[in-house]
Amino acid sequence: MKSPTRALLVPLTVALGLAAAGCSSTTSGSASTGGASGSASGGPAAVGSTSASSSRPASAPASAPAATAEELASRLQSGLATTRTARISLSVTTGGQSLNGHGVERLTAGKLSALDLTETVPGAGELRVIQVGGKTYARLPASLNHSGKPYVLVTGNSSDPTVRNLAKSLDSTQSSASAGNAGILAAASDSVKATVGQDVGGVRTTRYAIVVDTAKLPATYPGRAALVQAGVTRLPVDIYVDGSNHPVKVTERFTASGQAVSTTILVTGYNRPVTITAPPASQVSTR
């Protein structure tokens, strides 16, 4: 089932891009610069929305670079502690094809609490995932949607095998699709090399080349089991941090199931207004 596998790959890349199953070396890469819409077009059945005053990243790092993994993790956590919203864009290259996506997220204490992510999958079409109010909805590519409605409710007991597989994937990706995950990687690293003055979309950042000791990752960390199974013990990751201690870019190149995958994730628009809503019930299949 080639098409379903490909269509389900993109949600996984959010987790893989940060957990990096079988990572071999880092890459600078380039991400899609298309901005995410500030509101989900799910209609009037809004489950939740967030409005926040605009926050511009500092134009240059405000202090000397972090010298240790502990210091870097502490700075990232402090930067995300007051973060309420962010915008994400990602670019993934695998098997000679490029997959691109963009979206918005809401965070609580640095952890993902709501997400609206749209991804374009070569050969399959557009996949949109909305996580809000404790539920997950997906607008599958037309070739994979046999429900008769625009959206499906993503559950592990769905009668549709594609939806069941997606539910299984999203169990591990939900917490990984968040800016807050960078702090977890930093805390588990045993090597930090800082390069000051790296430009990311006009924002001056400090690039931290870290090497994650996978044994130090929390047992509940999404993707950790895959790393262990693949025999990966050390994981190189590049994190670009702005003057407000926000991660604005994460880049990696890794091999998963014998296939090379390069990823770039950009995080922008911290604390700018976003609205994330569930689609109307009449448009959602629950079977």
Secondary structure, DSSP 8 states (H G I E B T S, - for coil): -HHHHHHHHHHHHHHHHHH-TTEEE------------SB----S---EEE--------SS-SS----SHHHHHHHHHHHHHT--EEEEEEEEEETTEEEEEEEEEEEETTEEEEEEEEEEETTTEEEEEEEETTEEEEE--TTT--SSSSEEE--TT-SSHHHHHHHHHHHHHTTTSSTTHHHHHHHTEEEEEEEEEEEETTEEEEEEEEEEEGGGS-TTSTTHHHHHHTT--EEEEEEEE-TTS-EEEEEEEEEETTEEEEEEEEEE-TT--EEE----GGGEE--
